[in-house]
Amino acid sequence: MAQQAGLTPDGSFALDWRAIKFSRGFVTVVLSTLVLLIVCSVFAPSAVSVGGLSGSLPFAAIIAIVGLGQMLVVQQGGFDLSLAGGVSLAVVITTHLSGGDDAQLFASILIAVGCAVVAGVVNGILVGVLRLNAIIATIGVNALMYGAVFAVAGGVPRSTTPLMAEIAGGKTLGLPNSVLFAVGVTLLVSFVLKLTVMGRRFEAIGANPQAAHAAGLPVRRYQATAYVCAQLLYCLAGVLISGITREPTAFQGDSLLLPSVAVVVLAGTSLLGGRGFPISTVIAAVFLNQLSQFALAVGVPFSAQTIIQALALVFGIGVYSVRWRRTAIPREKLSNSEETNNV
Amino acid sequence: MPEVAPMNDMHAQTAVAAEVAPKIRLSGITKRFGGVTALSDVSVDIYPGEVHAILGENGAGKSTLMNIIAGVFRPTEGTVEFDGVTVNQITPEKAAALGVSVSYQHPAVLDDLSVLENLRVALPARVFQGGDPAAIARGMLADVGLDVDLHLRADALTVGQKHLLEIAKALATRPPVLILDEPTAALDQDATEMLFDRIRAVVAQGTAVIYITHRLAELRQIAHRVTVLRDGRHKGGALVRDVTDDDLMAMIVGRSLASAFPPKCADAAPPTNFAVAGLSGGAFHDVGFAVGRGQIIGIAGVEGNGQAQVMRALAGLEPWRGTVTLNGKTMTTAEVAEKSAYMPSDRHAEGIIADLTVRENATFSALDQLSRLGIMNRRAELAEVNRLFGSLAVKTPGLDAGILSLSGGNQQKVVMARALMSQPGFILANEPTQGVDVGARFEIYRILREVSQSGTPVIVNSSDAAELEGLCDIVIVLSRGHVAETLTGADVTEERIVAAAVKAQTHLADDPATPTNTRTKGGLRAFIQSDNATVAPLAVVIAALGLYVFSQNGNYFSAFNISNILLLATALGFIAMGQTIALLMGGIDLSVGPLAGFLVVVASFFINDGQSPQTIAVGFALMVSGALVVGSINGLLIRFANFTPIAATLAMYIGLQGMSFVLRDGPDGYINFAVMDFIGWKLGPIPVAFVVLVVVALVAEYVLRARRTGWQLRAVGSDEGAARRMGIRVDRVAVLGYIAVALCTALGAVMLMVQIGVGDPQQGVSYTLASITAVVLGGTSLRGGRGTFIGTVMGAILLTQVLNAVSFLGLSQTWQYLFQGVLILAAALIYSTARSQTKA
């Protein structure tokens, strides 16, 4: 047990940067992505060409942003089905309320952000304070948000303002703007999660809310906050979609729900809550997107792509479930073995 | 002593028994959990016809030994023999088959099942044969003096009643081997006497009784032979009549270690720095004590007399009234919560965070001091952790090692480091040495003493009186939430502490095991508390909604519309019944929607116009076998590959959707009209298929309430650990459960096929969320263990009706979504409020 490997001569622990181990999720995701890119460059060069990438990367960016939102909720042991409604509502508000007029754009984006905050707070109160099951609460809120979607849009798609198309669909220094947004958001989430007091508490609460509560941390507030931050990210994704897609439909968010969960799981975040891996999540989004591109380029019918995604997901979970086994079972057995006096 | 005479008789029997072969022989048993050795080379023989006491402190390994005999744990080394035959790969079922019956210290009682169901699921069917099961069950309860309604849900029982129920279960099978683990912990004097009478009776019939306790007095009353464990080692064994109390004490406690306690506070009356007066809360009343600088105060008492609650209240985790004074300043509730540093007793549940590193575990409550403007200062964090780990002598392979790689003692030191790091006003150590090996134990005592000397008040709650004697300057003994005695100075001895706790205990005025209010009278109240309570309000809502829509639109009650609603509700109803099974097990199945759609697509290749009956039969067979395969994969992934239910069924969801699109890229393959006509056959406005749904739901409901299968299903969802200890084959039940989910979905798919009439890869997916909504409306809990198929069917009808009503009322799609959202949230909130109130 007491192999004091990291001990310096004066008996204290020094942080050896070389000794930092990358998480298993990071290694898995990066390796898989690299392998996929190499396979692509051999068998489907078009999928990794500049043209191909700049066409597909914006979609990877969208999946990355909603994936980060879903990750925050999953970290708190939750599950956010209202992602679909959140994205769709942001899409229809930016396209319909602005009415194609650039001058109205920012006002309508502000309204979208306001709606996102309200939806997040409702989710947060239902799950964090009223202790409803996350799935039930977010099914309900999702339905309410779709009600709002139809109230705004009436089910008719409409194209967005030229300014939005420029902001979301344009390029800066050769990179699609949406990708830059995704990079910015990733850096922000990583910074807050890993280097601030708030983020460290957030992860501790997600990993064991009981222990965090016993240590006096405001568990419910943090759990509720996860839903608000998630909705804000969905909102950003929705606004970007309204600029990228020519005529976004009212159901734009539906197709993002499963990929969002898939990238979170592939990146190694446990669905039981705990540590989050933002950078791995984003790479997983690139991986998932590239997988579709590859399948498309080699002529796999669109239909079969979801099967590939499912297999990738099973593979990903399989890799991590080995780790769960090692930690989860001893915990259960240890607590059985001790004659604890409190149940 | 009145027991003397009968005991001598028993000893005479024992002398005979000792010559017979042992019933159970444990040889060289060692059990390790990760890095912790719970048992080390323990050998014990258990003889029939006598009571064999296993004696030892908390953490000595008594429960681990018992769990090995009961088959819950497998020994790391050593062998277990029953009647001279070595038993390999022991499991709870195998142990039960060999005649081992266990009454657990923490009763394996399922809160979501009734008292009768608890008995029937845990006991073999033969016990209830040849008579009215209820009468037989009542007899079992009467045997242990438990008088409660058989149909009462077990969560309404008191702790004492649950213990009696546990004992009743253990006795009911008339087992050759009976293990009782601290059976009297929650029992009063009368119940204890009754239990001892029962034990004497079964021993007289030749049962081998293993009696686990840490009370010497009980041992004298009941046991013939004793084995003492200390720190997982065998410290001695003897016939009870041959051994004195002093010998036993020496074996249990190991007095030689007593000198290792740090010296106590030298000052007899130091200035008070922490005082509590008139502290009252849920389980304690008017508790008061004062600690001087350099003193450690201990809280003692028989388990469950409010000690833990006092600690939690002072930690700000439970509400309290009264005054708490720190260094002369009276603190508000918020200040108490902020100034306290609490070391929880259940380290794995509340003390450590298993997924985080040693460093993160040490700092997560003190991050504010290790940061600037909310941003972590890594250097400060490392310096602080290093400083504290140095002074606490924490042994760890590295600061970024996982916390579980440390021994129990070092984990506890990390918890202490965290408590100290937040620079607390006072420290609350709840069972600080539980699950800690001896060496680390004394280091923890030293640290607590140093903290106290440095001026930070230390309050220790411990169920180990010897520990309190060695560690504390003052000990208050709690009884039923009141301070029964305050011991100071030379009075702080193990004997005085135990005497005060036990004496107070015998003075209990009323009997905690038989409160008067648990007998429910009248069928209405029982119905309201039952799982089917939601049926009545749902029926009212369905009727009211129907009448309202009818008042707005006369066509609503047309035969066409009624049959339309019911037909739609039938498809949803079957799928939702499947979902109910998943939720009853505490799981969820997200793949039901795509599965239904996929099965319809499969059917659309076979069940067409012009196909031979054989081909059509093949189509149906493929639907069923497809469901079987999908259900098995879901179940196997969840039970044997450690997938969470969400992860497994989500992957299945995506995969099935893909399969549907592979088989058909658009709607094609029209379903045979004759088949559709047959399945859609109606009696008046009522589709026969709907009648079938109702019949299936009623049968399923009957199985759930009255058959072993149903009890097992609910047992797994209610408390998997307890279900496993009862010998239920949890994995098998769960896998079969997910197969049943898929088969119900296949029935739903047949109805879906009739509805859409064509193989369309896009259909079906929406049934996942709809099924969850219907189940929640019906009143099934997502926590597992509680649910109703009838409610689910009504939920499906209500949901279909709402969607249908929107178009009849001429409302837009907006309302369709809003109604759905409001409906599910309202139902979830109402049910969860109702449940929390019936529990309170």
HADDOCK unambig.tbl for C-alpha pairs under 7 A between the chains (distance, minus, plus):
assign (segid A and resid 1 and name CA) (segid B and resid 406 and name CA) 6.64 0.50 0.50
assign (segid A and resid 2 and name CA) (segid B and resid 395 and name CA) 5.51 0.50 0.50
assign (segid A and resid 2 and name CA) (segid B and resid 396 and name CA) 5.66 0.50 0.50
assign (segid A and resid 2 and name CA) (segid B and resid 397 and name CA) 5.85 0.50 0.50
assign (segid A and resid 3 and name CA) (segid B and resid 397 and name CA) 5.13 0.50 0.50
assign (segid A and resid 4 and name CA) (segid B and resid 396 and name CA) 6.45 0.50 0.50
assign (segid A and resid 4 and name CA) (segid B and resid 397 and name CA) 4.85 0.50 0.50
assign (segid A and resid 4 and name CA) (segid B and resid 398 and name CA) 6.89 0.50 0.50
assign (segid A and resid 5 and name CA) (segid B and resid 397 and name CA) 5.82 0.50 0.50
assign (segid A and resid 5 and name CA) (segid B and resid 398 and name CA) 6.84 0.50 0.50
assign (segid A and resid 6 and name CA) (segid B and resid 397 and name CA) 6.51 0.50 0.50
assign (segid A and resid 6 and name CA) (segid B and resid 398 and name CA) 5.23 0.50 0.50
assign (segid A and resid 12 and name CA) (segid B and resid 386 and name CA) 5.49 0.50 0.50
assign (segid A and resid 13 and name CA) (segid B and resid 386 and name CA) 6.26 0.50 0.50
assign (segid A and resid 13 and name CA) (segid B and resid 398 and name CA) 6.99 0.50 0.50
assign (segid A and resid 13 and name CA) (segid B and resid 399 and name CA) 6.80 0.50 0.50
assign (segid A and resid 137 and name CA) (segid B and resid 825 and name CA) 6.38 0.50 0.50
assign (segid A and resid 140 and name CA) (segid B and resid 821 and name CA) 4.06 0.50 0.50
assign (segid A and resid 140 and name CA) (segid B and resid 822 and name CA) 6.66 0.50 0.50
assign (segid A and resid 140 and name CA) (segid B and resid 824 and name CA) 5.76 0.50 0.50
assign (segid A and resid 140 and name CA) (segid B and resid 825 and name CA) 5.56 0.50 0.50
assign (segid A and resid 141 and name CA) (segid B and resid 821 and name CA) 6.07 0.50 0.50
assign (segid A and resid 143 and name CA) (segid B and resid 817 and name CA) 5.03 0.50 0.50
assign (segid A and resid 143 and name CA) (segid B and resid 818 and name CA) 6.13 0.50 0.50
assign (segid A and resid 143 and name CA) (segid B and resid 820 and name CA) 6.28 0.50 0.50
assign (segid A and resid 143 and name CA) (segid B and resid 821 and name CA) 4.65 0.50 0.50
assign (segid A and resid 144 and name CA) (segid B and resid 817 and name CA) 6.03 0.50 0.50
assign (segid A and resid 144 and name CA) (segid B and resid 818 and name CA) 4.86 0.50 0.50
assign (segid A and resid 144 and name CA) (segid B and resid 821 and name CA) 5.07 0.50 0.50
assign (segid A and resid 146 and name CA) (segid B and resid 817 and name CA) 6.11 0.50 0.50
assign (segid A and resid 147 and name CA) (segid B and resid 814 and name CA) 4.23 0.50 0.50
assign (segid A and resid 147 and name CA) (segid B and resid 815 and name CA) 6.34 0.50 0.50
assign (segid A and resid 147 and name CA) (segid B and resid 817 and name CA) 4.79 0.50 0.50
assign (segid A and resid 147 and name CA) (segid B and resid 818 and name CA) 5.05 0.50 0.50
assign (segid A and resid 148 and name CA) (segid B and resid 814 and name CA) 6.71 0.50 0.50
assign (segid A and resid 150 and name CA) (segid B and resid 813 and name CA) 6.63 0.50 0.50
assign (segid A and resid 150 and name CA) (segid B and resid 814 and name CA) 5.00 0.50 0.50
assign (segid A and resid 151 and name CA) (segid B and resid 814 and name CA) 5.60 0.50 0.50
assign (segid A and resid 195 and name CA) (segid B and resid 375 and name CA) 5.95 0.50 0.50
assign (segid A and resid 195 and name CA) (segid B and resid 376 and name CA) 5.46 0.50 0.50
assign (segid A and resid 196 and name CA) (segid B and resid 374 and name CA) 5.57 0.50 0.50
assign (segid A and resid 196 and name CA) (segid B and resid 375 and name CA) 4.18 0.50 0.50
assign (segid A and resid 196 and name CA) (segid B and resid 376 and name CA) 5.11 0.50 0.50
assign (segid A and resid 197 and name CA) (segid B and resid 367 and name CA) 5.84 0.50 0.50
assign (segid A and resid 197 and name CA) (segid B and resid 368 and name CA) 6.67 0.50 0.50
assign (segid A and resid 197 and name CA) (segid B and resid 374 and name CA) 5.32 0.50 0.50
assign (segid A and resid 197 and name CA) (segid B and resid 375 and name CA) 5.91 0.50 0.50
assign (segid A and resid 197 and name CA) (segid B and resid 376 and name CA) 5.94 0.50 0.50
assign (segid A and resid 201 and name CA) (segid B and resid 364 and name CA) 6.39 0.50 0.50
assign (segid A and resid 204 and name CA) (segid B and resid 364 and name CA) 6.81 0.50 0.50
assign (segid A and resid 207 and name CA) (segid B and resid 353 and name CA) 6.30 0.50 0.50
assign (segid A and resid 207 and name CA) (segid B and resid 355 and name CA) 6.34 0.50 0.50
assign (segid A and resid 208 and name CA) (segid B and resid 353 and name CA) 5.55 0.50 0.50
assign (segid A and resid 210 and name CA) (segid B and resid 349 and name CA) 6.73 0.50 0.50
assign (segid A and resid 210 and name CA) (segid B and resid 350 and name CA) 5.31 0.50 0.50
assign (segid A and resid 211 and name CA) (segid B and resid 349 and name CA) 6.64 0.50 0.50
assign (segid A and resid 211 and name CA) (segid B and resid 350 and name CA) 3.82 0.50 0.50
assign (segid A and resid 211 and name CA) (segid B and resid 351 and name CA) 5.40 0.50 0.50
assign (segid A and resid 211 and name CA) (segid B and resid 352 and name CA) 6.37 0.50 0.50
assign (segid A and resid 211 and name CA) (segid B and resid 353 and name CA) 6.75 0.50 0.50
assign (segid A and resid 214 and name CA) (segid B and resid 317 and name CA) 6.92 0.50 0.50
assign (segid A and resid 214 and name CA) (segid B and resid 342 and name CA) 6.91 0.50 0.50
assign (segid A and resid 214 and name CA) (segid B and resid 350 and name CA) 6.38 0.50 0.50
assign (segid A and resid 215 and name CA) (segid B and resid 342 and name CA) 6.59 0.50 0.50
assign (segid A and resid 215 and name CA) (segid B and resid 365 and name CA) 6.06 0.50 0.50
assign (segid A and resid 274 and name CA) (segid B and resid 355 and name CA) 6.99 0.50 0.50
assign (segid A and resid 303 and name CA) (segid B and resid 658 and name CA) 5.61 0.50 0.50
assign (segid A and resid 303 and name CA) (segid B and resid 661 and name CA) 4.79 0.50 0.50
assign (segid A and resid 303 and name CA) (segid B and resid 662 and name CA) 5.32 0.50 0.50
assign (segid A and resid 304 and name CA) (segid B and resid 658 and name CA) 5.50 0.50 0.50
assign (segid A and resid 304 and name CA) (segid B and resid 661 and name CA) 7.00 0.50 0.50
assign (segid A and resid 304 and name CA) (segid B and resid 662 and name CA) 5.71 0.50 0.50
assign (segid A and resid 305 and name CA) (segid B and resid 658 and name CA) 6.85 0.50 0.50
assign (segid A and resid 306 and name CA) (segid B and resid 654 and name CA) 6.02 0.50 0.50
assign (segid A and resid 306 and name CA) (segid B and resid 655 and name CA) 6.17 0.50 0.50
assign (segid A and resid 306 and name CA) (segid B and resid 658 and name CA) 4.80 0.50 0.50
assign (segid A and resid 307 and name CA) (segid B and resid 654 and name CA) 6.71 0.50 0.50
assign (segid A and resid 307 and name CA) (segid B and resid 655 and name CA) 4.62 0.50 0.50
assign (segid A and resid 307 and name CA) (segid B and resid 658 and name CA) 4.96 0.50 0.50
assign (segid A and resid 307 and name CA) (segid B and resid 659 and name CA) 6.80 0.50 0.50
assign (segid A and resid 310 and name CA) (segid B and resid 651 and name CA) 5.03 0.50 0.50
assign (segid A and resid 310 and name CA) (segid B and resid 654 and name CA) 5.47 0.50 0.50
assign (segid A and resid 310 and name CA) (segid B and resid 655 and name CA) 5.00 0.50 0.50
assign (segid A and resid 313 and name CA) (segid B and resid 651 and name CA) 6.23 0.50 0.50
assign (segid A and resid 314 and name CA) (segid B and resid 651 and name CA) 6.28 0.50 0.50
assign (segid A and resid 321 and name CA) (segid B and resid 641 and name CA) 6.93 0.50 0.50
assign (segid A and resid 321 and name CA) (segid B and resid 642 and name CA) 5.65 0.50 0.50
assign (segid A and resid 321 and name CA) (segid B and resid 643 and name CA) 6.54 0.50 0.50
assign (segid A and resid 325 and name CA) (segid B and resid 642 and name CA) 6.95 0.50 0.50
assign (segid A and resid 330 and name CA) (segid B and resid 33 and name CA) 6.68 0.50 0.50
assign (segid A and resid 330 and name CA) (segid B and resid 34 and name CA) 6.70 0.50 0.50
assign (segid A and resid 331 and name CA) (segid B and resid 348 and name CA) 6.77 0.50 0.50
assign (segid A and resid 334 and name CA) (segid B and resid 33 and name CA) 6.41 0.50 0.50
assign (segid A and resid 335 and name CA) (segid B and resid 348 and name CA) 6.55 0.50 0.50
assign (segid A and resid 337 and name CA) (segid B and resid 63 and name CA) 6.67 0.50 0.50
assign (segid A and resid 337 and name CA) (segid B and resid 64 and name CA) 5.49 0.50 0.50
assign (segid A and resid 338 and name CA) (segid B and resid 59 and name CA) 5.97 0.50 0.50
assign (segid A and resid 338 and name CA) (segid B and resid 435 and name CA) 5.92 0.50 0.50
assign (segid A and resid 339 and name CA) (segid B and resid 58 and name CA) 6.11 0.50 0.50
assign (segid A and resid 339 and name CA) (segid B and resid 59 and name CA) 5.97 0.50 0.50
assign (segid A and resid 339 and name CA) (segid B and resid 63 and name CA) 6.59 0.50 0.50
assign (segid A and resid 340 and name CA) (segid B and resid 346 and name CA) 6.70 0.50 0.50
